[in-house]
């Protein structure tokens, strides 16, 4: 990557996105995100290797089952980060950097406080959820969920940090954070799981220690380190007008993230009844294929940045072309990953376990999972474009369709024929159907800012009311 690109300020990034060639700009913005995605996807693989080989199948099954529940708890932060990215990106597109920084400060403080509020709720949820699962994993599910409540506020803050940096056209900052996280997780996994033999508790302790140190570093970068992107906390007070707009834009994404995770939770319930071996096999396949899903979808955040800035500057045609080229690049990336991962599948799964029953399930499900990645990548890029336009309701609907109608119903209707493999075939079916639907929608959409349109309507209504009163 050109080092001068990394030294650009927000205004220079804006100039590149608005006036530079689309494909090189897309790659420049995406390479840090792709690298971050690669590092991010290595983390569950690394954790999975430690848990499966040292803690065992029961602990690994409990973590797989608990994942969607934790994701439900952080759905609010994901929705707010999507809204913040759209708002900040469009303000940067207009050149209003002061207001973009004001919104950034508001959302950081608001999200961290919400994370603190959500933490005890996750702890309380651990009781009823663990009491309803297979007795073999019940205790580990309770431990994993209750202890992760201490990690939750930091996950909220990290999600917002990523959205601010991406909206400023600086995805390399999120990559640096993820590399540091990977290094810290590796160190603390070795310390707490291998050296001290804390098992499942050690896995959560590793997450807590890593996230705490990362958030201290993020606070320093956002509020202490001198630079043109520095945020100011002195004299802070909540701007309820900004927060109201943030919540209004973010609600569809919050619901989408919540429904998505709830769908995965229900799917895990279908798998859980087959026992820890099947649940662990699915978890291994999911960990390995995470790289296949993260890399093609990584272009989505770059497309959000390019679309939001271009529509903010009134360049709808360039926003449309950015989305289309992003879809093509995502599909090619996905195809290359399939060509690499499928032949290596049996060599990858043995890194996690030597149990033949688990390996058989992991290998078969890995093949089915991997082939669905092209549809997933295209769908995520197009949803990134909708977010950049401020049309966050469409990803909400698509998330509901993809997981609930297309996937969950597919599983329920075919489970008597395919058994637990219906889950993996359902993934394949739903991702391609979702890509077809979003492609039809994206071809019909108007490439103008939905946020600006709503503001114009609101202002016009106010003017009409004022004229009538006058």
Secondary structure as UniProt FT lines:
FT   HELIX           3..6
FT   HELIX           10..19
FT   HELIX           22..50
FT   HELIX           51..55
FT   HELIX           57..73
FT   HELIX           75..94
FT   HELIX           97..130
FT   TURN            131..132
FT   HELIX           135..148
FT   TURN            149..151
FT   HELIX           152..167
FT   TURN            168..169
FT   HELIX           172..189
FT   HELIX           190..195
FT   HELIX           199..219
FT   HELIX           220..224
FT   TURN            228..229
FT   TURN            234..235
FT   HELIX           240..272
FT   TURN            273..274
FT   HELIX           276..297
FT   HELIX           299..312
FT   TURN            313..314
FT   HELIX           316..349
FT   TURN            350..352
FT   HELIX           356..371
FT   HELIX           373..388
FT   TURN            389..390
FT   HELIX           392..400
FT   HELIX           401..408
FT   HELIX           409..418
FT   HELIX           419..421
FT   HELIX           422..444
FT   HELIX           450..469
//
